[in-house]
Amino acid sequence: MKIKLANEKYKTTQWNVLYNANYVFENTFLWQNQLTKISLKVKKGICETASVNGVLPEDIQNVIKNVPHETSVFQDVLKNRFTSKEVLLFFF
């Protein structure tokens, strides 16, 4: 019973993200031959604010605002702009 609970609840991304402390995710990477920096302020698993310095589209901050900081959600929201691999590189 305890193993089942652990696998079904406590090992899920949703549990680990939504019930953890608030955090700031920062990433710097080279894209289109330019250094790009992303900073996401995440509260209860939701991207509250985003700042981007580099070559990503300027409106990206608005596109990911109020979106859960989860891989599958970001990939779905950004699928028309980036490949799944790029989303993982940039935002996770």
The 8 nearest C-alpha neighbors of each residue, nearest first, counted from 0:
[[1, 3, 2, 4, 5, 6, 7, 8],
 [2, 0, 4, 3, 5, 6, 7, 8],
 [3, 1, 5, 4, 0, 6, 7, 9],
 [2, 4, 0, 6, 1, 5, 7, 8],
 [5, 3, 1, 7, 2, 6, 8, 0],
 [4, 6, 9, 2, 3, 8, 7, 10],
 [7, 5, 3, 10, 4, 8, 2, 9],
 [8, 6, 4, 5, 3, 9, 10, 11],
 [9, 7, 5, 4, 11, 10, 6, 14],
 [8, 10, 5, 11, 14, 6, 7, 15],
 [11, 9, 6, 8, 5, 12, 7, 15],
 [10, 12, 13, 14, 9, 8, 15, 7],
 [13, 11, 15, 14, 16, 10, 69, 17],
 [12, 14, 16, 11, 15, 17, 69, 18],
 [15, 13, 11, 17, 12, 16, 18, 9],
 [14, 16, 12, 13, 18, 19, 17, 11],
 [15, 17, 44, 13, 19, 14, 18, 12],
 [18, 16, 44, 43, 14, 13, 19, 15],
 [17, 19, 14, 16, 15, 43, 20, 44],
 [20, 18, 16, 17, 15, 21, 43, 44],
 [19, 21, 22, 18, 43, 42, 17, 16],
 [20, 22, 42, 41, 43, 19, 23, 44],
 [23, 21, 41, 40, 20, 24, 42, 39],
 [22, 24, 40, 39, 41, 25, 38, 21],
 [23, 25, 39, 38, 22, 40, 26, 41],
 [26, 24, 38, 37, 23, 39, 27, 36],
 [25, 27, 37, 36, 28, 38, 89, 24],
 [28, 26, 36, 35, 37, 34, 25, 29],
 [27, 29, 35, 34, 30, 36, 26, 89],
 [28, 30, 34, 33, 32, 35, 31, 27],
 [31, 29, 32, 33, 28, 34, 35, 54],
 [30, 32, 33, 29, 54, 34, 35, 55],
 [33, 31, 30, 29, 34, 54, 35, 28],
 [34, 32, 30, 29, 31, 35, 53, 54],
 [33, 35, 29, 28, 53, 30, 36, 32],
 [34, 36, 53, 28, 27, 52, 29, 33],
 [37, 35, 27, 52, 26, 51, 53, 28],
 [38, 36, 51, 26, 25, 50, 27, 52],
 [37, 39, 25, 50, 49, 24, 51, 26],
 [38, 40, 49, 24, 23, 48, 41, 46],
 [41, 39, 23, 48, 47, 46, 22, 49],
 [42, 40, 46, 45, 22, 47, 21, 44],
 [41, 43, 21, 44, 45, 47, 46, 22],
 [44, 42, 17, 45, 21, 18, 41, 19],
 [43, 45, 17, 16, 42, 67, 68, 41],
 [46, 44, 67, 41, 42, 66, 65, 43],
 [45, 47, 41, 65, 66, 64, 48, 40],
 [48, 46, 65, 41, 64, 40, 45, 42],
 [49, 47, 40, 46, 39, 64, 50, 60],
 [50, 48, 39, 60, 38, 40, 51, 64],
 [49, 51, 38, 37, 60, 39, 52, 48],
 [50, 52, 37, 36, 53, 38, 49, 60],
 [53, 51, 36, 35, 37, 50, 54, 55],
 [54, 52, 35, 55, 34, 51, 36, 33],
 [53, 55, 35, 56, 33, 52, 30, 31],
 [54, 56, 53, 57, 59, 51, 35, 52],
 [57, 55, 58, 59, 54, 60, 53, 51],
 [58, 56, 59, 55, 60, 51, 54, 61],
 [57, 59, 60, 61, 56, 62, 55, 63],
 [60, 58, 62, 61, 57, 56, 63, 55],
 [61, 59, 49, 58, 62, 63, 64, 50],
 [62, 60, 64, 59, 58, 63, 49, 48],
 [61, 63, 59, 60, 64, 58, 76, 77],
 [64, 62, 66, 61, 60, 65, 59, 46],
 [63, 65, 61, 66, 46, 47, 62, 48],
 [66, 64, 46, 47, 45, 63, 67, 48],
 [65, 67, 63, 64, 46, 45, 68, 72],
 [68, 66, 45, 69, 44, 46, 65, 72],
 [69, 67, 45, 44, 46, 66, 70, 73],
 [70, 68, 72, 67, 71, 73, 12, 13],
 [69, 71, 73, 72, 74, 68, 87, 91],
 [70, 72, 74, 73, 69, 75, 76, 68],
 [73, 71, 75, 69, 74, 70, 76, 67],
 [72, 74, 76, 70, 75, 71, 77, 69],
 [75, 73, 71, 77, 72, 78, 76, 83],
 [74, 76, 72, 78, 73, 77, 71, 79],
 [77, 75, 73, 74, 78, 72, 63, 62],
 [76, 78, 74, 80, 75, 79, 73, 81],
 [79, 77, 75, 80, 74, 81, 76, 82],
 [78, 80, 77, 81, 76, 82, 75, 74],
 [81, 79, 77, 78, 82, 76, 56, 86],
 [82, 80, 78, 85, 77, 79, 86, 83],
 [81, 83, 85, 84, 78, 86, 80, 74],
 [84, 82, 86, 85, 74, 87, 81, 78],
 [83, 85, 87, 82, 86, 88, 81, 89],
 [84, 86, 88, 82, 87, 83, 81, 89],
 [85, 87, 83, 89, 88, 84, 90, 74],
 [88, 86, 91, 84, 85, 89, 90, 83],
 [89, 87, 85, 86, 90, 91, 84, 28],
 [90, 88, 86, 87, 85, 91, 26, 28],
 [89, 91, 87, 86, 88, 26, 37, 24],
 [90, 87, 89, 88, 70, 86, 26, 24]]
